[in-house]
């Protein structure tokens, strides 16, 4: 019963959020275009579906993803669990003892990115526009690897307490260097990939993971240390996609070189 009431409240709040968009579109249609709204019934039905869908999605976040991320962070940082899998010497816990946290964070980042609807849409469109030069699965896996690595590294930062700005400075320096040498075809797509990953599925789960981890690790502040994982999830896909483009060019050159070596004896025999 409580979940039903919660769902109704979320749908109502979503309707209030969507209402200004609907009002603007209809006002623009009436006062600027000055014509009837085409397919009015379908548009209203679509807005109703969007409102209900967003409301139910928010219920799902509140009831499952946020508690799940927090719970997993707490369980993986419990002293009893860490003591059972420790590999460090006796004494205070070190950052190496949290390796299950890094693995879990990387797996969560990778899997949620692979399931991200926005990334699927962008990958399909990029494949279509590039004439097949950019593979759908290749782009999705490259982005997912970047997010997984970034989230794992972000958890390392939370556990060690190192300043966020150092990681960001080094990461964006790498992006600048890669941008100068990467294929021009992949650069705009790589920069868009950072925004695509921070969407409906990835952000809530990794945010909950970061907050739960900061609450569970002694000496960490949820406000100062709990946030920042989204920045890692936005930055490292750019690096991984640029690397994907660079590797594709190197592979093309290697294939062309090997093909040229194979064709050379044939040309010689023909000349003879």
N, C-alpha and C positions, 0 to 999 in steps of 0.2 A: 504493500500500500504506500509506504514511504517513497519507494522508487517511482511509482506512478505519479505521485504528487510532485516529486522532484522533476520528472520528465515534463509534466505540464508547465511547471515554472520555467524550465529551460526553454521550452518551445515558445512560451510567452515572451521571455527576454529576447530570444532570437527574432521573433516577429517585430519587436520594437526596434531592434538593430537593422532589420531589413527594410522597415517602413520608409526611412528617408531615401533609400535607393529607388524604391518603387515610386515614391512621390516625385523625385527628380526626373525619372524617365517619363512618367506620364505628363508632368509639367512641360518638359522639353518637347514632347510630341504635340501637345495642344497649343503652346504659345510660340514655338519656334518653327516646327515643321508644319503645324496647322493642318493636320489631317487625322483621320481615325487610326487608332492603333490596330495594325494588322494582327490577325490570329489572337484576338483578345482573350478568348477562353483558354487557349493553350498557354498563353503567357501567365495568366492568373493561376492556372493549375500548376505550372512550373514553379512559380514563386511559393505556392503552398507546399510543394514537395521539398523545395530548398529549405523552407522554414522548419518543417517537421524533421527533415534529415539532419540539419545542423543542430537542432535541439536534442535529438536522440544521440547524435555524435558527442555532444558535450556531456550528456549523461554517462555515456560509455567512458569518456576520459576521466570523469570524476569518480566513477565507481570501480574502474578496472585499471586503466593505464597508470594513473598517478599513484594509487596504492601499491600496484605491482612494482613499479620502479623503486619506490621507497622501501618496500618490504625486502626486495632482493638486495638492495644496498645494505640494509641493516643485517640481513642474514649472512652476507658474505664478509662483513666486518666484525662479526661477533668474536670476542676473544677465544671462546671455546672452539669455534670452527677454525680460526687462524692457528691456534695452538696445535690442532690436529693435522694441519698440512704444512706447518712451518718448515722452512729449509735453512733459515738463518741460524746463526749461533745464538746461544742462550742470552737472554737480556731483553731489552726493550724491542718492541716491534719495529721493523724497518719497512721501507717501501717495497722491498722484494717480497715480503710476506703477503702482500695483497695481490699476488699475480692472478688469482681467480677473479678478482674485480676487473682487472685489465682485460682478461679473456672474455668475461661476460659482457663488458661494455662494448668491446669490439664486435662481438657476435650480435648484440642488440643493434648497434649502429648499422652493421652490414645488412641484417635481415629486414629491419624496418625500412631502410632505403630501397631495397629490392621490391618491397611491397608498396612503395610510395606511388600513388596514382599520377601525381604531377610528373614524376620522372618517367613513367611509362609513356605518357602523352608526348613529352619532349623528345624522348628517344625515337619514337615512331615517326614523329614529324621531321626530326633531323635526318633519319634514314631516308625518308621520302624526298626531302629537299636536296640532299647530297647525292641522289642517284645511287644509293647503296654504299657510298664510300665510307659512311659512318654506320657501323653495325648497331642494331638495337641492343642486343645482349652485351656487346663489347662496351658500349657507353654506360649501360646500367651497372655492369660489374665494376667498371673503372670508378664510377661515382660512389658505389657502395663500399669499395675498398678504401677510398678516401675518407668517407664518413666513419667507417669502422676504426681506422687508424686514428682519426682525429678524436673520436670519443674516448678511445682507450688512452690516448695521450692526455686528454683533458682530465680523466680520472687520476692519472699519475700526478698531474699538477695539483689537484685537490688534495691528494694524500700527502704530497711533499710540502705543499704550501708555497710553492714557487710563484713569483709574480706572473700574472697573465700576460702583461704587455711584452715580456721578453719572448714568449712563444709566438705572439702575434707578429712582432717585429721580424723575427727570423723567418716565419712562414711567408709573410708578404714580400720579404726580400727574395725568397726562393721563387715566388710567383712572378716578380719583376724580371728576374733572370730568365725564367722559362718562357715568359711572354716574348722576349727578344729573339728566342731561337726556335720556338714552337711553330708548326705550320699555321699560316694565317686562317685556314679553314676552321681550325679547332679552337682558336682563342676566344671568340665571342661565346661559343657554346660552353666552354670551360667556365667562363665568368658567370654565365647564367646557371650553371649546374649548382653553384653554391646556394643560390636562392631557391632552386627547385627542391633541394633536399630538406630545407627547413620548412616543412609543410605540415599537413594535418596529422600524420602518423608519427614522424620522427621527433618533432619538437616536444610534445607532451611527455613522451616516455623518457627521453634523455634529460629533460629538465627535472623530472621527478627523481631520476637516478642521481643527478648531481646534488640536488637538495638532500636526498636521503643519505648520500655518501658523506656530505659535509656535516650532517647531524650525527652520524655514527662514528666518524673518525675523531679521536680526542684532539682538542686544540683548534678545531676548524669552525669557522662561522658560516652558517647557511647563507647569510646575506653577502658576505665578502667572498667566500670560497665556493658556495653552492651554485652560483651562476657562472656562465662562461663556456659551458659545453656546447651551446648552440653556435658560439663563435668558432670553435674548433670544427664543428660539423659543417659550417659554411666555408671555411678556409681550405681545408685539406681536399675536398672534392675538386677544387680548382687545380691544385697541384697534381692530383692523380689523373685528371682528364687531360691536362697539358702533357703529362708524361705519356699517357695513352697515345696522343697524337704524335709525339716524338718517336715512340717505339714503332708506330705504324710506318712512319717515314723511313726509319732505319731498316725495318723489315722489307719494305719495298726496294730499297737500294740493294740490300743483300740478295733478294730474289732476282733483281735485274742483273747484278754482277754474276750470279751463278748461271743465269740463263745465257749471258753473253759468253761465258767460258765454255758452255756446252755447244753453242752455235759455232764457235771459232774453228774447231777441227772439221766440221761439216763444210764450211766455206772453203777451207784449204783443199779438201778432197775434190770439191766441185771445180776449183780452179785447175787442179791437175787434170 
